């Protein structure tokens, strides 16, 4: 896969296909530098069944450039000071 701006890969289970973006996340890679990556590995979380359907999804760190995947934490527990973040209406250039 090619990540022009670098990023992180998450592994989701099949509930992603039903719209469960938060609950479907099972594991996350370390930050991958910009460029093309072959054989990138993502260690599964404990309790993941090997015979399920999984989706690997690349992400770009667009919120604070700290090279971490924090989408689930930010979306799952919004507070009065940190409202849920909305996806941008157009791709970053």
Secondary structure, DSSP 8 states (H G I E B T S, - for coil): -EETT-BEEEEEEGGGGGT-TTTTEEEE---B-SEE-SS------TT--TTS-EEEEEE---SS-SS---HHHHHHT--SSS------SS---
